[in-house]
Amino acid sequence: MKKLVFFVFIFFIIFLSMPAKGQGNGSEMDYQVIPDDAIRLRILANSDQDEDQKLKHQVRDNVNAEITKWVEHMTDINEARELIASKVPEIEEIVDQTLEDAGEKRDFDVEYGKNVSFPTKLYGNYLYPAGEYEAVLITLGEGQGANWWCVLFPPLCFLDFGDGISVAEASAEELDEPEEEEEEEPVKVKFFLFEWLGWS
């Protein structure tokens, strides 16, 4: 009888210590959204062909290198807006020179505005909702290829948000992990108690 009471007591303690469903590490992600006062850079490739994607990355590298220098020490969003707006002709020159160096003769467009469309993306634990955002948009050719984007201000272009995964994919991955842990842990505890109580 004493063993039975002790077993119930131990089981009760273990039950209380187990995390509730939907809590604990990995079952619920904390998402951080880019601040409202942010300026993005989005580049649309002509197509998904390897050559077009390679050209997109060349434009990215050259444009980003210059803009990063311009805003590196800025802390005021309004100053950044004025500067970037005034630099659109220079950005066009960078894109034009990049295309020329690559031996490509195609149309492109550079615009800066507050209504540039972005898809929903998840990068690590960071969620970036779809919507219209303030950004510099560079469209190469038809602009039908995969896009690349980053945040110019505050400077976050060391992260390649264009390589993020969809929210649906991330949610599925996260929900798989805790289920496996919850199935394994009770088996181990039960085996230990049965052995200690001499029931196995």
Backbone bond lengths (Angstrom), bond angles and torsions (degrees), N, CA, C in turn:
res aa  C-N    CA-C-N  psi(-1)  N-CA   C-N-CA  omega(-1)  CA-C   N-CA-C  phi
1 M - - - 1.456 - - 1.531 111.75 -
2 K 1.344 115.62 -40.77 1.449 120.00 179.59 1.527 110.88 -63.08
3 K 1.361 114.88 -40.06 1.463 118.54 179.11 1.520 111.12 -63.43
4 L 1.312 116.43 -38.70 1.456 120.64 -179.59 1.527 111.10 -65.45
5 V 1.339 116.14 -43.65 1.460 120.57 178.53 1.525 110.42 -63.30
6 F 1.336 115.56 -41.62 1.458 120.57 -179.72 1.535 110.55 -64.81
7 F 1.316 115.13 -40.20 1.457 120.32 179.51 1.532 110.89 -63.05
8 V 1.327 116.68 -44.20 1.467 120.88 178.76 1.526 110.67 -62.48
9 F 1.326 116.13 -39.67 1.458 121.97 179.40 1.530 110.77 -62.94
10 I 1.327 116.34 -47.06 1.469 120.78 179.41 1.524 110.59 -63.34
11 F 1.333 115.31 -43.50 1.457 119.86 -179.60 1.530 110.78 -61.19
12 F 1.324 117.33 -38.91 1.464 122.88 179.65 1.525 110.82 -64.04
13 I 1.333 116.41 -41.94 1.473 120.94 179.28 1.527 110.43 -64.46
14 I 1.349 115.54 -44.30 1.468 119.61 179.98 1.517 110.91 -63.37
15 F 1.311 115.83 -40.65 1.468 120.64 -179.38 1.528 111.28 -61.82
16 L 1.346 116.70 -41.08 1.460 120.51 179.93 1.520 112.38 -70.06
17 S 1.335 116.09 -29.24 1.463 119.53 -176.74 1.519 112.86 -81.66
18 M 1.340 116.82 -15.56 1.461 119.63 -179.14 1.519 109.66 -76.04
19 P 1.386 117.97 138.06 1.467 120.63 179.80 1.512 111.40 -67.02
20 A 1.323 115.26 144.84 1.464 119.92 178.48 1.513 109.84 -71.53
21 K 1.333 115.73 158.31 1.451 120.69 -179.66 1.520 109.85 -62.46
22 G 1.352 114.80 132.53 1.464 119.54 -179.09 1.501 112.47 92.16
23 Q 1.374 117.53 -1.12 1.446 120.54 177.84 1.515 108.22 -121.26
24 G 1.340 113.63 172.65 1.458 117.92 177.80 1.514 110.84 95.21
25 N 1.330 115.75 175.09 1.442 121.22 -176.24 1.517 111.10 -70.09
26 G 1.325 114.71 131.35 1.445 120.67 172.21 1.505 115.39 88.86
27 S 1.329 119.47 -18.49 1.455 119.36 -177.29 1.518 111.91 -89.80
28 E 1.300 116.66 -17.71 1.459 119.68 178.09 1.506 107.99 -140.88
29 M 1.327 116.80 119.34 1.451 120.63 -174.58 1.518 110.91 -91.76
30 D 1.328 116.17 145.04 1.445 121.63 174.07 1.523 107.50 -96.13
31 Y 1.313 116.06 121.87 1.443 120.26 -177.00 1.522 110.75 -104.83
32 Q 1.305 115.61 139.23 1.452 120.48 176.51 1.518 107.92 -116.96
33 V 1.332 116.53 125.64 1.451 121.69 -178.28 1.525 109.41 -99.04
34 I 1.335 115.90 146.69 1.451 120.85 177.38 1.531 109.17 -58.73
35 P 1.327 118.40 139.61 1.472 120.59 -179.95 1.529 111.74 -56.36
36 D 1.333 115.87 152.19 1.463 119.87 178.14 1.528 111.16 -60.89
37 D 1.321 115.51 -39.25 1.465 119.51 178.48 1.518 109.74 -83.89
38 A 1.310 115.68 77.48 1.462 121.14 -179.07 1.523 108.96 -141.76
39 I 1.312 115.43 150.46 1.464 121.71 176.89 1.517 107.58 -120.94
40 R 1.306 116.62 124.31 1.459 121.49 -176.91 1.528 111.68 -103.04
41 L 1.316 114.08 166.56 1.459 122.32 172.56 1.514 107.10 -125.72
42 R 1.340 116.57 123.13 1.463 120.37 178.75 1.522 109.33 -125.71
43 I 1.334 115.02 132.00 1.461 120.40 179.78 1.518 109.12 -122.85
44 L 1.332 116.16 123.61 1.458 122.26 178.50 1.522 109.56 -103.58
45 A 1.324 115.85 124.41 1.458 120.50 178.44 1.519 110.25 -76.15
46 N 1.327 116.24 158.65 1.460 121.05 177.84 1.523 111.01 -60.39
47 S 1.344 116.11 -42.81 1.463 121.41 179.15 1.525 108.39 -156.57
48 D 1.324 116.69 -174.43 1.464 120.98 177.75 1.529 112.67 -93.82
49 Q 1.308 117.11 7.75 1.457 120.62 175.14 1.534 109.23 -63.63
50 D 1.330 116.03 147.71 1.469 120.75 -176.81 1.526 112.71 -54.09
51 E 1.323 117.16 -42.98 1.462 120.41 -178.14 1.530 111.27 -64.57
52 D 1.328 116.05 -40.26 1.465 119.55 179.68 1.525 111.65 -68.75
53 Q 1.326 116.42 -37.41 1.458 119.90 178.18 1.535 110.96 -69.24
54 K 1.307 115.93 -37.71 1.472 120.26 177.42 1.521 110.10 -63.61
55 L 1.330 116.44 -41.00 1.458 120.94 179.04 1.530 110.48 -65.37
56 K 1.323 116.62 -38.55 1.463 121.04 177.19 1.526 110.58 -58.61
57 H 1.329 116.68 -43.02 1.461 120.43 -179.36 1.523 112.08 -69.03
58 Q 1.328 116.91 -32.26 1.463 119.77 176.62 1.524 110.42 -66.86
59 V 1.321 115.80 -42.91 1.470 120.38 176.76 1.525 109.80 -62.93
60 R 1.332 116.02 -44.05 1.463 121.02 177.73 1.520 111.05 -54.50
61 D 1.324 116.57 -50.88 1.468 120.56 -176.04 1.529 111.63 -61.05
62 N 1.315 116.42 -44.92 1.462 120.01 -176.13 1.529 112.51 -71.80
63 V 1.326 116.02 -42.49 1.470 119.62 -179.96 1.524 110.79 -69.07
64 N 1.314 115.62 -45.90 1.458 119.78 -177.87 1.527 112.01 -63.10
65 A 1.328 117.03 -37.40 1.467 120.81 -179.80 1.527 111.19 -60.08
66 E 1.328 116.49 -39.60 1.462 119.97 -179.00 1.528 111.93 -76.67
67 I 1.322 116.70 -46.90 1.467 119.13 -177.13 1.528 110.93 -63.92
68 T 1.328 116.79 -36.03 1.469 120.40 178.27 1.527 110.85 -58.54
69 K 1.327 116.60 -39.31 1.470 120.72 177.82 1.531 110.40 -65.35
70 W 1.323 116.54 -38.79 1.469 120.54 -176.25 1.523 111.81 -66.00
71 V 1.322 116.81 -40.37 1.480 119.83 -172.45 1.530 113.52 -105.47
72 E 1.315 116.72 3.38 1.470 121.28 -172.93 1.518 113.91 -51.68
73 H 1.312 117.93 -43.02 1.464 120.69 -174.92 1.526 112.75 -107.38
74 M 1.312 117.08 12.55 1.461 120.32 -179.84 1.523 111.09 -83.32
75 T 1.333 115.32 145.43 1.466 120.68 177.81 1.525 111.92 -126.51
76 D 1.321 117.22 -10.39 1.465 121.47 -177.20 1.525 109.87 -105.67
77 I 1.335 116.73 125.13 1.458 121.86 -177.39 1.524 112.04 -63.16
78 N 1.328 117.69 -36.41 1.465 120.39 -178.60 1.530 111.64 -68.06
79 E 1.317 115.84 -37.90 1.461 119.45 176.33 1.521 110.20 -65.01
80 A 1.334 115.68 -41.33 1.463 120.02 178.99 1.521 110.75 -63.04
81 R 1.333 117.37 -40.49 1.460 121.86 178.76 1.530 111.06 -60.63
82 E 1.320 115.18 -49.14 1.462 119.65 -178.51 1.520 111.35 -61.74
83 L 1.329 115.53 -42.26 1.458 119.56 -178.44 1.527 111.12 -65.30
84 I 1.328 116.59 -50.43 1.462 120.07 -176.83 1.526 111.02 -63.67
85 A 1.338 116.93 -40.09 1.464 120.15 178.42 1.530 110.86 -60.42
86 S 1.326 115.79 -39.30 1.469 119.97 -179.29 1.522 112.50 -73.96
87 K 1.341 116.13 -18.06 1.460 120.74 -176.46 1.531 113.82 -96.33
88 V 1.333 117.59 2.34 1.470 119.99 -179.41 1.534 112.01 -54.62
89 P 1.358 119.18 -44.55 1.478 118.86 177.16 1.530 112.80 -58.91
90 E 1.327 117.45 -35.71 1.464 120.29 178.17 1.528 111.12 -69.40
91 I 1.346 116.16 -37.45 1.464 119.94 177.37 1.529 109.43 -63.22
92 E 1.340 116.37 -40.04 1.465 120.50 177.45 1.523 110.87 -61.25
93 E 1.319 116.61 -40.31 1.466 120.76 178.76 1.530 110.79 -64.09
94 I 1.337 116.65 -39.77 1.469 120.71 179.50 1.525 110.24 -63.83
95 V 1.334 116.17 -45.25 1.466 120.19 179.76 1.525 109.95 -63.76
96 D 1.332 117.24 -44.64 1.458 121.74 -179.37 1.529 111.09 -61.01
97 Q 1.332 116.21 -42.41 1.464 120.50 -179.65 1.524 111.01 -68.08
98 T 1.336 116.29 -37.49 1.467 120.54 178.81 1.526 110.50 -63.64
99 L 1.325 116.50 -43.06 1.463 120.57 178.75 1.529 110.83 -65.36
100 E 1.304 115.25 -40.81 1.471 119.20 179.66 1.520 111.16 -64.36
101 D 1.335 116.53 -43.51 1.466 120.40 179.15 1.532 111.53 -62.62
102 A 1.336 115.96 -30.77 1.467 120.61 -179.31 1.530 111.52 -85.63
103 G 1.341 116.28 -0.75 1.457 119.76 -179.42 1.510 113.25 73.05
104 E 1.338 116.22 24.76 1.459 121.23 -178.72 1.522 110.43 -106.40
105 K 1.324 115.57 129.95 1.453 120.67 175.71 1.525 107.79 -116.87
106 R 1.301 115.48 94.93 1.461 119.66 -179.80 1.523 109.81 -146.94
107 D 1.311 115.18 160.66 1.454 120.21 179.83 1.529 110.29 -73.73
108 F 1.295 115.21 154.93 1.459 121.46 174.74 1.513 108.22 -152.08
109 D 1.311 115.32 163.85 1.461 120.20 -179.76 1.519 109.51 -140.24
110 V 1.323 116.42 138.01 1.466 122.70 176.76 1.523 107.67 -124.90
111 E 1.317 116.27 122.91 1.459 119.76 177.53 1.530 110.75 -138.37
112 Y 1.304 114.53 152.11 1.463 120.54 178.34 1.512 108.23 -126.71
113 G 1.341 115.85 122.10 1.458 119.20 -178.86 1.510 111.85 -160.54
114 K 1.324 115.79 -179.14 1.463 121.55 -176.97 1.522 112.87 -103.90
115 N 1.316 117.49 6.32 1.464 119.84 -177.29 1.532 112.01 -128.19
116 V 1.315 115.76 42.98 1.464 120.54 177.56 1.534 108.42 -86.17
117 S 1.315 116.89 127.22 1.468 121.77 -175.99 1.523 112.22 -77.45
118 F 1.351 114.96 137.71 1.456 121.91 177.17 1.525 109.62 -131.99
119 P 1.352 117.76 143.47 1.467 120.64 175.95 1.519 110.52 -83.84
120 T 1.331 117.83 164.17 1.462 121.69 175.74 1.524 109.72 -70.95
121 K 1.322 116.74 133.41 1.456 120.84 177.89 1.525 110.08 -138.91
122 L 1.320 114.68 149.68 1.459 120.94 175.28 1.509 107.83 -121.51
123 Y 1.333 116.82 121.81 1.453 121.98 -179.73 1.521 107.95 -121.25
124 G 1.338 117.04 105.30 1.457 120.50 -173.69 1.517 109.06 63.80
125 N 1.327 117.18 -122.11 1.464 121.66 177.63 1.520 112.50 -99.69
126 Y 1.322 116.38 14.46 1.454 120.25 -176.53 1.524 111.16 -106.23
127 L 1.318 116.18 127.63 1.455 122.32 -179.39 1.522 109.89 -104.05
128 Y 1.326 115.45 131.08 1.450 121.23 178.39 1.528 108.45 -122.18
129 P 1.331 118.49 99.48 1.461 122.63 -174.87 1.528 112.74 -64.83
130 A 1.308 116.01 151.23 1.463 120.85 174.69 1.521 109.18 -66.50
131 G 1.314 116.42 151.93 1.453 120.21 178.78 1.509 111.35 160.58
132 E 1.304 115.71 -172.07 1.454 121.62 177.06 1.527 109.28 -104.75
133 Y 1.325 115.02 127.34 1.465 120.40 -173.85 1.524 110.92 -132.23
134 E 1.302 114.46 159.49 1.458 120.95 175.82 1.525 108.47 -70.68
135 A 1.320 116.00 126.55 1.464 117.75 -174.96 1.520 112.18 -165.25
136 V 1.320 113.74 161.23 1.459 121.97 166.79 1.526 105.57 -94.08
137 L 1.319 116.77 120.74 1.459 121.38 -178.97 1.526 109.65 -111.01
138 I 1.323 115.12 122.38 1.466 121.33 177.00 1.528 107.57 -111.63
139 T 1.324 116.34 119.16 1.460 121.37 179.91 1.521 108.68 -112.04
140 L 1.318 115.24 120.72 1.466 121.10 179.81 1.525 109.24 -99.08
141 G 1.333 116.39 123.82 1.458 120.37 178.94 1.515 112.03 59.00
142 E 1.350 115.28 -126.50 1.459 121.26 -178.63 1.527 113.27 -77.40
143 G 1.331 116.76 -16.80 1.472 120.02 179.53 1.513 113.37 64.34
144 Q 1.341 116.85 33.07 1.463 121.25 -177.38 1.527 113.12 -100.10
145 G 1.331 117.16 0.15 1.464 120.33 -177.40 1.516 113.06 -93.13
146 A 1.328 115.61 177.27 1.467 121.72 178.44 1.525 109.67 -60.24
147 N 1.335 115.20 146.38 1.453 119.14 -177.80 1.520 111.94 -99.38
148 W 1.305 114.94 162.55 1.466 122.39 171.14 1.508 106.27 -128.66
149 W 1.351 116.68 140.29 1.457 118.24 177.13 1.515 111.86 -149.99
150 C 1.320 114.41 159.04 1.468 121.53 176.76 1.520 107.44 -152.46
151 V 1.313 116.78 -177.35 1.468 121.84 178.60 1.522 108.51 -109.55
152 L 1.329 114.79 118.58 1.463 119.89 -180.00 1.521 111.43 -77.08
153 F 1.328 115.55 -40.23 1.461 120.22 -179.58 1.519 109.69 -141.97
154 P 1.340 119.19 124.81 1.469 125.65 -8.62 1.525 110.48 -61.73
155 P 1.348 117.39 147.12 1.463 121.20 -171.91 1.529 112.85 -59.35
156 L 1.344 116.09 112.91 1.469 121.95 176.69 1.523 110.78 -134.26
157 C 1.315 116.87 23.50 1.461 119.34 -175.10 1.525 113.65 -76.18
158 F 1.331 117.29 1.96 1.463 118.25 172.51 1.528 109.84 -76.67
159 L 1.342 116.95 -11.09 1.465 121.83 175.85 1.514 109.27 -100.93
160 D 1.334 116.16 132.03 1.457 121.39 178.76 1.514 108.93 -95.91
161 F 1.341 117.10 86.78 1.460 121.40 -176.74 1.519 111.80 -66.77
162 G 1.318 116.45 -20.71 1.446 119.42 -179.80 1.513 113.01 -65.93
163 D 1.334 117.31 -17.89 1.458 121.41 179.49 1.519 112.48 -96.00
164 G 1.321 118.27 9.67 1.455 121.18 178.31 1.516 111.26 -67.35
165 I 1.329 116.48 172.63 1.450 120.96 178.76 1.512 110.08 -111.63
166 S 1.315 116.28 165.32 1.455 119.45 -178.33 1.518 110.46 -71.23
167 V 1.327 116.37 156.82 1.457 121.49 -179.42 1.523 110.53 -62.65
168 A 1.323 117.65 -38.01 1.461 121.10 -178.97 1.523 111.19 -62.07
169 E 1.325 117.31 -43.06 1.459 121.30 179.92 1.518 110.73 -63.44
170 A 1.339 116.61 -43.90 1.461 120.42 -178.57 1.512 111.19 -65.21
171 S 1.323 117.60 -41.44 1.463 121.31 -178.45 1.523 110.40 -62.09
172 A 1.316 116.77 -40.39 1.457 120.25 -179.50 1.515 110.96 -64.94
173 E 1.326 116.38 -41.67 1.459 120.47 179.97 1.520 110.81 -64.19
174 E 1.330 116.17 -42.91 1.462 120.15 -177.46 1.522 111.79 -67.26
175 L 1.335 117.46 -38.22 1.457 120.59 -176.77 1.522 112.50 -73.97
176 D 1.313 118.20 -20.53 1.462 121.19 -179.33 1.521 111.70 -72.11
177 E 1.333 117.49 -37.70 1.457 121.35 -172.32 1.523 114.41 -65.13
178 P 1.341 120.82 -51.48 1.466 120.36 -177.16 1.520 113.20 -64.30
179 E 1.340 117.64 -29.84 1.458 119.72 -179.42 1.519 110.96 -63.86
180 E 1.339 116.49 -39.58 1.461 120.54 178.96 1.514 110.70 -66.19
181 E 1.333 116.80 -40.15 1.460 120.51 -178.93 1.529 111.17 -66.51
182 E 1.341 116.65 -39.87 1.460 120.18 -178.02 1.522 111.45 -67.81
183 E 1.337 117.16 -28.99 1.454 120.36 -179.84 1.531 110.96 -76.64
184 E 1.333 116.88 -34.77 1.460 120.41 -175.46 1.526 112.56 -79.79
185 E 1.321 117.73 -40.88 1.467 121.26 -171.63 1.531 113.70 -61.20
186 P 1.343 120.75 -48.13 1.466 119.80 -179.31 1.516 113.24 -60.54
187 V 1.342 117.31 -32.63 1.464 120.39 179.90 1.519 110.25 -64.83
188 K 1.320 116.24 -42.67 1.453 120.25 -179.72 1.535 111.36 -65.98
189 V 1.329 117.10 -43.30 1.463 121.19 -179.57 1.517 110.71 -64.36
190 K 1.305 116.52 -42.77 1.467 121.48 -178.72 1.524 110.75 -63.22
191 F 1.305 116.33 -42.19 1.458 120.30 179.93 1.523 110.78 -63.76
192 F 1.328 116.38 -41.92 1.458 120.54 -179.70 1.529 111.29 -63.13
193 L 1.322 117.32 -45.32 1.463 120.79 -178.34 1.520 111.49 -65.86
194 F 1.313 116.37 -43.05 1.463 119.31 -179.82 1.520 110.85 -62.37
195 E 1.313 116.43 -40.25 1.465 119.97 -179.63 1.523 110.37 -67.07
196 W 1.379 116.26 -43.41 1.470 120.01 -178.46 1.520 111.58 -65.25
197 L 1.352 116.62 -35.59 1.455 120.08 -179.10 1.530 112.78 -83.92
198 G 1.342 115.73 -2.77 1.455 120.09 178.54 1.517 113.07 76.07
199 W 1.366 117.39 25.81 1.475 121.32 -179.00 1.511 111.19 -95.87
200 S 1.358 119.76 2.86 1.450 119.73 -179.50 1.520 109.70 -123.71
